[in-house]
Amino acid sequence: MGVRVALARQQGVTEELISEVKNYRESKILAPHEKAAIHFADVLAGDHLSGGKELFDELREHFSESEIIDLGVRMMAYVGYTRFLATMEVETFGGTCPLSGQPAEVPGSAAS
């Protein structure tokens, strides 16, 4: 979560808005279209097979078909990026990111 929050802060997202994301359904400051987008991201990042007609009906209330596809593609790129960082045990954003463990040998390199 650290990398995601750091990136949000870097892009100017307020602490108040960051704190609203966890309980987005009950939020008093998020707009309905923002809640729908967060719900979509929540499904894609978690139990992606739980998304169905109800999810897309909710999204269609706020977004066109092309916007839904664009949101999904962007979300999946971001989900993949953050999962990669978590796998590499990167806890900070910006600067150099030290990796744990030893680098893998590359076939055909001088080291192998």
Residue pairs with C-beta under 8 A, 6 or more apart in sequence:
2 91
2 92
2 93
3 82
3 85
3 86
3 90
3 91
3 92
3 93
4 82
5 18
6 92
6 93
6 94
7 93
8 18
9 15
9 18
10 93
10 94
16 29
17 29
17 30
20 27
20 29
20 30
21 38
24 30
24 34
24 35
24 38
24 39
24 42
25 35
25 39
27 35
30 38
32 61
32 62
33 62
33 63
36 58
36 59
36 61
36 62
36 63
37 59
37 62
37 63
37 71
39 55
39 58
40 51
40 55
40 59
40 68
40 71
40 72
40 75
41 75
41 79
43 50
43 51
43 55
44 51
44 72
44 75
44 76
44 79
45 75
45 79
56 68
59 68
59 71
60 68
63 71
85 97
88 97
88 99
88 100
89 99
89 100
90 97
90 99
105 111
105 112
106 112
